[in-house]
Amino acid sequence: MTAFDPWDPAFLADPYPAYAELRAHGRVQYFEPTNQWLVPHHADVSALLRDRRLGRTYQHRFTHEDFGRTAPPAEHEPFHTLNDHGMLDLEPPDHARIRRLVSKAFTPRTVEQLRPYVTKLAGELVDRLVAEGGGDLLTDVAEPLPVAVIAEMLGIPEADRAPLRPWSADICGMYELNPPEDVAERAVRASVEFSEYLRELIAERRKNPGDDLISGLIAAHDEGDRLTEQEMISTCVLLLNAGHEATVNATVNGWYALFRNPEQLAALRTDHSLVPRAVEELMRYDTPLQLFERWVLDEIEVDGTTIPRGAEIALLFGSANHDPATFPNPERLDLTRADNPHISFSAGIHYCIGAPLARIELAASMTALLEKAPTLTLAAEPQRKPNFVIRGLEGLRVHTA
């Protein structure tokens, strides 16, 4: 077997050599510890993300028993109720119905209108960091920027935002491979608390609507585009979680990569017009979401291997983004890389609806740091989070002068 071991600290520190081994071993391999089929090549991952024989769920077509699966433990029900009614874990027609409503808030025009707010907020956060002579890039810039933006879009009052990040982190713990029971307990507790908060906020917005996304979803429901209260709650949680997790981790992963590649950082400091390409390359180079799962709804074949209905496939985004068949010199960080079809935002019907906003946020914080902290340096070696699926750092201490 290869060095693929998602619980090994050495693998978590740098999974990319193990991915190279996986790719060398073939296009699909069974991984017994998680009962999944691993798909490491870019062409296969890209194609399977668009293959309708696979699904994020199977419950629109099969019961757990039909599918040869065991229902989740009853004590985990609050998490699964919350998770299973969000559009990321729904398939058509429910997915299309909810995505159509939410997409109105993420049109290019709407997202572009947020650019001045994002730019201003990024500048203020970096100004504070500079005034302190440095700090933790994670908690001082990377987290507060996207959390504030998505909370503003949803209409969550500023005074209520403190628990959002902890709730999100606890819920996202369940997306790791074989999460232990203490992680599940925290996810369930966060699911209950977040759902109760949103239920109260939705009731308030019904009485006093605003120009926020929650009010918009309520109005769409009242006009005939039916959205159950649970779907509304699950959609808000999904938007909050997905609306900042990848951006937070892409920010700190990206800056840590720049510090370890000083010639690339020097080039970026010399030419700020590289920022858009840098955003794409850094998301490819150290992918914030390493794995995305799909259920096999109808038997498929990959490179002569038949994968039966009921199996689970693990699409390895991090490996696909380092596939030399798609990316020349993939282990090299190259901020001038022009052809960069990374799949960090997924593909197909579940392509990240917030990708344009994430790009604006990443570019805004990077530009603010380049302009206001031109001598930004790493103050201490960071510690990796003990996670595989969602790849990030515990913190990133920096000096600004």
N, C-alpha and C positions, 0 to 999 in steps of 0.2 A: 504493500500500500504506500501511497505517497505521504508527504509530510503534512497533508491537510488535517489539521487538528484544531477546531475552532475553540477549544478550551485551554490550549497551551499558551502561556504568556509569550513564549518566543514567537509562535505563529502570529499572535495578536499584534506583537510589536512590528512585524513585517510579514504579511501573508503572501506577498507577491512572488517570492521564489517558489513557494509551495504551489501557487497557481500555475507557474511555468511547468512544474512537474505534472500537474493534473492535465494540462493541455497536451503535453507530450504523450500521456498515457491513452489519449483518445478523446472522442467527442462527448461521451456520456459514461459515467461510472456510478455504480451503486455504493452508497455510504451507509453502512449498517447502523452506526450509533444514532442516526436521526431517521432511518428508514426513508431516505430520499435518494433521488437520482440527481447527481451533480452535473451541471452543464457549464463548461468553462470557456467555450470559444465564442467570440463576438458574433459571428454569423449565425450560429445556432441560437444564442440568447436573443438576438434581435428578431429572428424569425419566430421563435416560440412565444415571445411577448405579444405577437400579432396573431397567433394561431388560436382560432376559436374552439379547437378541440380541448384546449386547456382553460381553466377558470380560476378565479380567485376564491370561489366557493363552489360547492357542489350541491348545496341545499336547495337551489332553485330547480334541480332535476332529480335529486336522490335523497332518501333518508340516510342517516348515519349507517343503519343496518344494510340498506341496499348497496352502499358504497364500501362496505366492509370495514367501517370505522367505528370507534367507540365514541359516544357522546361525551362532551367535556364534563368534568365533575360538577355537580349541582352547585357547590359553593363558589364556583367560578362564573356562575351565570351573569352577574352584573357586568363583568368585563365583556363577555361574549355578546350580550344584548347590545351593549354600546358599540362594540366593534363591528358586529355583523349587520348593522343597519346604516353604516356609512358607505358612501359610494365606492370607496376603494375595495371593499369586500362584497360588493354586489355585482351581479351580472345583468345584462339586458333582460327584460325591459326596464327594471327598477333602476339600474345604473344610469341608463340614458335619461330617464325622467329626472333624476336628481341632478345629474351633471348639467343638464340643459338649464335648470334653474340657477345653479351656482355659477355657471360660466358667464352669466350676465354681469357678475361682479368682477370678472377677470378678463373682460374684453381688452384688446390692446389699448383702446382709448382710455378706459377706466384705469388700467394699470399705469399708463403713462401720466395720468393726472396725479398719481401718487408720488411721482419722482421728486417734486420739490419738497414734499414732507419728508420723504426718506432721506434725501440729501441733507436737509436741515438737521434732522435728528442725528444722523451719522456724524455730522460736524460737531454737534454739541457734545456727543458722547466722547469723541476723540479730544475735544478741547479739555474736558474734565480729566481724561487720562494724562494729557500733557501737563496740566496744572499740577497734578500729583507726582509728576516725574516718572510715571509708569504705573504698573499694576497688573491685574490679571485680564488679559485680552478677552478671555472667555466671558467672565462675569461683567466686565466694564463696557464691552462693545458688542461682542458676538451675540450674546443672549438678548440684551435689552432691545436691540434694534428690531429684529424680526418679530419678537414677541409684541412689542408696542405696535408695530404696523398691523399685524393680523388682529390684535385686540381692538385697535381703532376701527378696522374694517368691520369687525363683528359688532362693534358697539358696546364692548365691555368697559365699564367705567374705570378710570385710572386707579381709583382707590381699591378696586377689586382684583387687580392684576397680579399681586404677589404670589398667590398659590398656583397660577397657571403653569409656570415652568416645572415646579415639583410634581403637579398632577400629571403633566405630559411625560416627564421622565419615568414616573412609576408605571404609567400605562404602557409606554414603549418597551419597558422591560419584558413584557410578554411576547415581544416579537423576536426575542433571542431564541436560539435553538435549545430545546429541552429546558425551559426555565424552571428553576427550583421552586418549591412551594412558598418560601418566604417572598420571592419576587411576585408570585401569583397573588398572594395576600395583599401586597402593597398595590398591585394593579387593580384588584377588586375594590379596595377601599377608595382609591383615587377615582375609579369609575363611578362609584356611588356618590362621592362628594361633588365631583364635577357635574354629574347629571342633575343632582339636586339644585346646584347653583344655577345651571342653565334653565332648568324648568321654571325657577323663580324669575329669572331675567326675561324669559320668553313671555311669561304672564304679564310682567311689567311693560314690555314692548307692545303687547296687544292693547293695553290701555293707553300707552303713550308712545306711539311709533316715532321713529326718527328716520334719518337717511342712511342707516347702517344696514349691514347684510342680514342680520336677524330680522329686522323690520321688513326688509325686502322679501325674505322667505315667507314671512307671515302673510304679507300682501299677496304674494303669488298663490299661496294656499287658498286665501279667501276669494281669489279670482278664478279658481277652478283647477289650478295646477296642484293637485293633492299631494301633500307632504304630511305624514303623520308626525305627531309630536316627537316620537322616538327617532324618526328619521331626521328631524330638525336638530335634535340634541346631538345625535351621532355625527351629523354633518358638521356642526360647529366644532365638536371635539376634533374631528379629523382635520378640519381646516387649521385649527390652532396647532395641533401636533405636527402635521405635514408642513404647515406654513412657517415653521421655524426650525425644526430638528435638523433638516439637511443643511439649512443656511448656517446655523450655529456651528455645526461640525465642519462644513466646508470652509468656514472662515478660519478656525483654529488649525485644522489640518493643513490648509493652504499656507498660512503664515509660517507654520513650523517647517513645511517643505521649502519655503523661500529662504528661511534662515539656514537650512542645510544645503542650499544651492546658492551661495552668495553671488556667483556670477550672474545668475538669472535675476536675483533681487537688484543687483547693481544696474542691470539693463532696464528693469522696470522703473527704477528711480530716475534713470536718465530720460526715459521716454514713457510718459504716462499714457500715451495713446495705445500702449500695449495692454491696458487694463481689461478690455473686453475679451481679448484672446487669453489673457492670464486667468480670468475667471473660468473659462472653459477648460483650459489645460490643468488647472489645479483641481477641478472637480474630477477630471479623468485620472490624474496622477495618484491621488489618494482619495478614493471614492467614499463619500459619507455613508451611502447605503450599499453594503457589500453583497447582499443577497435578497432576492425576491422570490417568493414561493408561488407555485401554480399546482392545481389539482388536475390530473388527467381525467377528463370527462369522457373521452373516447380514445381508444387505443391509438398510440402513435409509434412511429419507428424513427430512431435516430442512429444513423450510421450502421444499419443492420441490426441494432438492438431494439427489440420490441418492448415498449413500456406500457403495461396494461392499464385499463381503466381502474381507478381507485388509488393509483400511485401518486406520490407527490414529487414534484420536480423543484430543485433548487437552482435558480438561474443566478450564476455568480457574476454580478456586475463588476466587482473589482477585478476579476480575472479577465472578463471580456474587454475591459478598458485598458488592459495591458497585453492584448493579443497582438503579436508582431505581424500577423496576417492582415491586420487592419491599421495598426499604428507603427510606422517605422521607428526603430529605437524606442520602444515603449517605456523602458526603465529610465529614460532620460527626460528630465523636466525641461520642456522647450516652450517658452512663452510666446514664441513666434509661430508655433504649429498652426498652420492654416486649415488643413483638412482634419477635423476633429469630431468624428461622429460618435462621441462617447454616449453611453446610455445611462448616465447618472440620474436622469429624469424619467427613466423607463421609456416605454413605447407602446403603441397600440391604443386601445380604448382607455387604458389606465395611465396614459401619459400624464405627467404631473401638470395639473391645471394651473398651478402657481409658479411654473418655471419662469415666465417672463418677470414676475415680481421678484423672485429669488435672485435673478440675474441683476436686477436694478439694485437690490439690497447689497449683494456681494460687491458690485462695482462701486457703490456709494461708500461703503466702509473702507474698501481698499484705497480709493482715491483720497478720502479724508486722512487716512493714516500716512499715505505717501506725501501729501501736501503739508500736514500739520505736525507730523512726527518723522521727518526725513531721515533721522538717524536711529530709528527704532531698532533695538537689539534684544536678543533673547537674554533674560535674566537668570533662568534656571532651566535645566532639562525637564521637560514635562513628563507626566505619567499618563500612560494610556488608560482609558477606561477598560474594564475587564469585559468588554462586549465585543462581539464579532459582527453581528448583522448591522447595527448602527455604530459606525466607527468614529470615535472622537477622543478627546483628551480630557483629563480631569481638570486641567487649567493650562494657561500659557502665560507665564510671568514675563513681563517685558520692561525695559527701560526706554524712556523717550528722549533722554538726553545723556 
